[in-house]
């Protein structure tokens, strides 16, 4: 969910008059990441080392996702499912990283905050893709 929000806020400014410059996109990315780190820090009572790891995870995964999305755009891929698959891939990577960073109580709060629902939705989309691939074979 977070990665989709970050993507929408920083990469897809559909309502803007002119697309933001790469510098402005980068600035927007850091603002969204900072807000999410602050939200998680407060909600989960994160230690300093956890805040650092969460921030690093978000920064890395967002940049990697953005690069893959831009590669799809440059290749003129028009299938929306390809973009959703990339977002899901990096959302899952972020989710798995969080599970390694958080303690058991924090994981429970994180999952209750919507992460479990988002995980279920990603898994459901992945299962549909696998079923379609098997059908086509």
N, C-alpha and C positions, 0 to 999 in steps of 0.2 A: 504494500500500500504506500509506504513511504517513497520507494523508488519511483512509483508512478507519479506521486505528487511532485517529487523533485524534478522529474522529467517534464511534467506539464508546466511547472513554474519556470524552469530555466531553459528548456530546449524548444518548447512548442508555444511560443507566445502568439497564438492564433489571432487574438484580438488587437494586437499592437499595430500601429501604423507602419512602422518599419521594423524589420527584425533587429534584435539587439546585437551589438558587436560581440565578438568572442570574449572581450574583456568584461562586458556587461553580463554575459551569460555566466562567466566564471564567478563574478561577484554575486550574482543571484544564487548560484550553486552553493557558495560558502554560507550565504545568509540562511538558506533553507537547511543546510546541514547543521549550522550552529543552533538553529531553533529546535531541530529534532534532537540533537545531543542534549540541549538544555531540558527539553521535555522529558526525555528518558532519564536523565540524571535526577531530576526532581521526582518523577514517578517511581523510579526503582531504587532511589537512594544509592547511586553509584559511587564507588570509590574513585579516587583520582586516576588510578591506572586503568579502570574500566572506562572512564570518560575518554581517556586518550585512545584506547583500543576501539571504542565505538566510533569516535571521530575518524580515526584512520581507516576503519572498515568502510564507513560511508563514503569517504573521499575516494578511496581506491575503487570501490564497486561502482560508484556513480560515474567516475571517469571512464572506466572500462565499458560500462553500458553505453555511455554517450558515444564512445569511439565505434562500438558495434552498430549503433543506430545510424551514425553518420556514414559508415561504410555501406549500410543498406540503402540509404538515401542516394549516395554517390553511384551505386549500382542500379538506381532507379527501380528498386523493389517496390511494388505497389500493394502487395498482399499484407493486409493489416495483421494477419496472424504471425507473420515473421517478426514484426515489431513487438507484438505481445510476447512471443517466445523469448526474445532477447530480454525484455523487461522481467519476465518470470524467472529466467536463468539468473539474473543478477539479484533479484529479490530473494531467491532461494539461497544464493551465496551469502547475502547479508544475514538472513535468518539463521543459517547454520553457524555463521561466525558469532552471532549474538548468543546462541546456545552454548558455545564454548566459553564465552566471556562471563556470562551471568551465573550467579549461584542459584541454588534450587528455589529459594523464595522469590528471587528476582525473575527467574524463568516463569514461574507460575503467574506473577503479575503481568509480565510481558505477554504471555499467551492469552490471558484474560482481556488484555487491552485491545485485542483485535488481531493479533498475530496468528492465533490458531485458525481463525476464520479465513484469513488471507492465505495461509498455508493450504487449507482445505480447497480453496478455490484454485490455487496454482496446481495442486495435485489433480484436481478434476479436469482442468484444461490439458494437462500433460497426458492423462489417461485417454482423453478424446483423440489426441494426436496419435498416440500409440495404436489405438483401435483403428483409426483411419489408415495408418501405415500398414497394419496387418491385413486389412481388407484389400488394400491395393496390391499386395504381394501375390 
